[in-house]
C-alpha cells in the first residue's frame, strides 16, 4: 500500500465525522531550481497533517505538508535549504471530473497527485537568494543584475546623455530614432 493511500470507507456513511490523518513519505519531487531535500537517513522527507471532512457528495481533504526544500538561486547559482509548509486541499467525489480537479472517491483514496500538485505549486519558480543576491552572473557591469551601473556624464559624441539607455541593448534603437531612420 502506498503511503498516500487512505482508507475512507467509514467516512462515506451518512453520519460520518471528520478525521485527522498524519502521513509521511519519501518523495523526489522537484522543479527546475527547487527540490525536496532528501532525508539524511533515507526516510520520509515529506510530512502531512491532513483532515478528512465528509461533505455532500464527497470528501474534502485539507491540511498542510511540511518539508525541507533545496533551492538554487536563478542569478548566482548558489544553493540553500529552507523549511517549507504547503497548504493542501483536494476534493474527492463520486463523480470525478478532469476539468474541475475533482478526484474519484472510493473506499481507499490516493492523495499523492493532489499533494504533489499543491507542494510543487508552493515552490518558487525562480528562487533568488533569501538575503538578496549579491553575486554577478557574468563579469562586467553590463551583465551585473545586482548593482546599478555607474552614472556617465557624457555620451559618445560629447553631448549629455539623458536617455538612461547607456549600456542598454535598447541604446541602438534610441540612436536610430534620434537620426530619424
Secondary structure, 3 states (H helix, E strand, C coil): CCCCEEECHHHHCCCCCCEEEEEEECCCCECCCEEECCCCCCCCCEEEEEEEEEECCEEEEEEEEEEEEEEECCCCCCEEEEEEEEEEEEEEECCCECCCCEEECCCEEECHHHHHHHHHHHCCCCCCCCCCCCCCCCCCHHHCCCCCCCCCCECCCCCECCCCCCCCCCHHHHHHHHHCC
